[in-house]
Amino acid sequence: MNQQTHSAESPDSMCLAYRQQLQQLFELNTPAEMAEHLWEIYSGFQSYELEAGHNPRKLDIFYTFRDLMLFCQNMAAMKAA
């Protein structure tokens, strides 16, 4: 059975909630620092994978990494503007 759930929140309240989450995230690090951390995490993953062997989710993990990097770059560009 496929049920759909509907949020009682308005689009404006969702945008505000996302904004608050992003603000909290970037209070910890700048987007450029986060991108650097992502590279460190991904590099560690790549090194581990060489030792651990094949990972069938490797491509999915790369796409997630790439999307997070693009997000950080876009946030850095918005901050600079």
C-alpha positions in Angstrom: 0.0 0.0 0.0 1.4 3.4 -1.0 0.5 6.2 1.3 1.3 9.8 0.9 1.9 12.0 3.8 1.2 15.7 3.7 3.1 18.2 5.7 1.1 20.8 7.6 4.0 23.2 7.2 3.8 26.0 4.6 6.6 26.3 2.0 7.7 29.5 3.8 8.1 27.7 7.1 10.1 24.9 5.4 12.4 27.5 3.8 12.9 29.1 7.2 13.7 25.8 8.8 16.2 25.0 6.0 17.8 28.4 6.4 18.2 27.9 10.2 19.8 24.5 9.6 22.2 26.0 7.1 23.0 28.8 9.3 23.9 26.4 12.2 26.0 24.3 9.8 28.0 27.3 8.6 28.5 28.6 12.1 30.8 25.7 12.6 32.9 26.1 9.4 33.0 28.2 6.3 31.9 26.6 3.1 35.5 26.5 2.0 36.6 24.8 5.2 33.7 22.3 4.7 34.9 21.6 1.2 38.4 20.9 2.5 37.0 18.5 5.1 35.0 16.7 2.5 38.2 16.2 0.4 39.9 14.8 3.5 36.9 12.4 4.2 36.7 11.3 0.6 40.5 10.8 0.3 40.3 8.6 3.5 37.5 6.7 2.0 39.5 6.1 -1.2 42.5 4.9 0.8 40.4 2.6 2.9 38.7 1.2 -0.1 42.1 0.1 -1.6 42.6 -2.0 1.5 39.0 -3.2 1.9 38.3 -4.2 -1.7 35.4 -3.6 -4.0 32.5 -1.4 -2.9 29.4 -1.7 -5.1 28.2 1.7 -3.8 31.4 3.5 -4.9 29.7 5.5 -7.7 26.8 6.5 -5.5 29.3 7.7 -2.8 31.2 9.7 -5.4 28.1 11.4 -6.6 27.1 12.3 -3.1 30.6 13.7 -2.5 30.4 15.7 -5.8 27.0 17.1 -4.9 28.2 18.2 -1.5 31.3 19.8 -3.0 29.2 21.7 -5.5 26.9 22.8 -2.7 29.8 24.1 -0.7 31.2 25.9 -3.7 27.8 27.5 -4.4 27.5 28.6 -0.8 31.0 30.1 -0.9 30.1 32.0 -4.1 26.9 33.3 -2.5 28.8 34.5 0.6 31.4 36.2 -1.6 28.7 38.1 -3.6 
